Amino acid sequence: MNDAVTIIVGAGAVLDLDHKGIFPSVKNITDEVLKLNIQKVDGGERPFLRELYNHVVRKLNRVLETNHIMPTQLNFENILHVIEMCIAYSGCWSKKYISWLAYPEFGTLIQPVKFLKDIHTYDYIRAAYELQKTVMGIVNQYDIAFREDKLAEQWYRDFWKSLSGKSNIFNLNYDNTIEYTLGGEYEDGFPPVKDGEEYSRFSARRYYENPRGVSTIAHLHGQILFSEARLFPFDYSIRDLVKNKDYQTACKNRIGGQFPPSNQAKEEYLQPVIVSGSRKTEKMTFAPNNVYLSDLARKVIENNRLMVIGYSFGDLYLNEILGLGMAAHGDDFKVVIIDKFPLYINSYISWFHHLIHECNPQEYTFVSRLVKDRLFVEVGQKKFPLIVREYGVPVVSTNGKLMMCINGFKNAVMNHKETILGFLGV
């Protein structure tokens, strides 16, 4: 579907759902992760993730205080990255090195702090696994609630149905709410699981050809139904992921998996069932992630209409791909960004202040390049690069390439869906 709208769905898209007591925000997920106790290889439990968090934050704050920067906090992806770097180098810290597959040369130049002396490589692997398991468990809770209550979030369901067959969806989240909404009317490269089988294998050809002409859905960062295969025929890489028939089966098939893969620097990292942390591009090496990533670049270049929902512009690889659309389409590029700004945004000045100081700098850069203006406001300036009416309606750039909805996904859909689709020419 070369004429379809390319849609990027970030974590902010699902925050407007009524989760009925389940809170999948980054902060709440991090809070749950920090409650975990990790069973150590040499016996006993230890609140290792909380200890690691406290240690890193304490060290960072000393540096940041010296440089007069506000104290920082870590989220679960930051914590996972620290653990994965420990996985990569911990073998070099012990005489009993447990993996002969990867011995990173750089690891010979660094040594652990005293805090890490009695932590084994398997302890790090177990901590990383439990962290991701907690994240997926939280996602599964609201995934189930959405699937079982078919009357819930009608605005969300109607939106995706209205774009059925007219959208190429690249989802950064781990849930299946869009799939449940569209029923079987989508293509993700995985055929339905056959009776008597536990999972289906990915077909890049099926995904690319999309013979039914339905909406495509690509989980760029994996999803909760993925796992490694239990059997490894020579037709597939042993690292390729499969899609299980349900969440319980996926959890069962993740137990006793392979040893972590390693990159070309011989640094091991966690097997990417879901892609999180700060090493995302490495984790997209295997199918279906590598196919989805290549297709995103192709779709951005082929299609001159892009919608970005609830994405914080925190992934460099993704930002650079989105930037390809500007060169490919020039003035014909149409972009809608749906975000959620704080309630104090009620004027151009406050809008601009939030975008340049509170948002990810990459979002500011992308918007500035798109509207061909640095968005600076000088004293006495009367013509702004964004057409600002009242803040209950979408903001449109003067060059007509950008529309921004800053009151969240639900507000945008319920109050401005026709305006948004009209801007994109859908």
C-alpha angles and dihedrals in degrees: 000000000000092000095052126111114260109225127194112198116198133183093273091067094074097041090085091060119102100247095185095229096331112113114193096178117132091249095050093045089051091050090054092047092053091057092064123114114207122217106229124221093237093048139275133063127271133185086232098158093053091046092049091047093051093046095050094043091049092052093045093050091055090057095041092048089054089052093045094244124141115266113265137227128207127226127208092270091055090050092049091052092053090050093048092052087052089051089052096052107023092091088064090055096059135063088218098064107188101197124056091176096077129026109167112213092213089060090071089067099055134060130195123254117250090262090068100042097106097040116107128208091252089054090059092046091050092048091051092047093049091048093054091041089057092050092050092046091056092047090049091056095061091036089060093044091053093047095048098044101058092179094058122106096007091173090059094047094046091051095055092042090053088059096043109138091007102075142072103204122201107189121196091187128089099226131097100220094120091050091051089050095052095041108202094337098105139073123226098156094259117108117218114281109261122236111273093021129101102214146002129233126239120254116198090192092054091049096047097043095045091186094190093056092230128145113288121226121199120182097207092186098039128252142242096266094059125102140148117279119258092218125046114205115185091248090075139045112256087233097056113115127234130207114239126214092243142356096263091055091048090053091049093051092051093061114099094011128165126291113275116278121241134218127230090276086061091246113146122219138176117289104259107241085141119015111232138134125053100300098072099138091057091050091055091066093099134063134302091018095056092051093047091050094051090047092053091058090047094049094048090053095043098043123057094199121081133174121192115194124189096336118144095204089239098135113082095198091055095045091054092051091050088052090060089072092066093057093041099050108021112186091357092068112112119191131180117193117193112194138149116242124186119274093250090074102108106133141037091259094053090043091052093045091054094047095050100036108026106031125073107281088233090064091052090049093049093048092046093052091046096052090038092233133097087228092233114156117212126200109276094011110150103177113067125192088237124059104235120192116151121331096242090073132061118277115233128197119239091240090057096235100107136051120182126194108191104179099076138271097285094051091047093051098042096044108023110024095119091046091052095046090045091053089052092044095238 
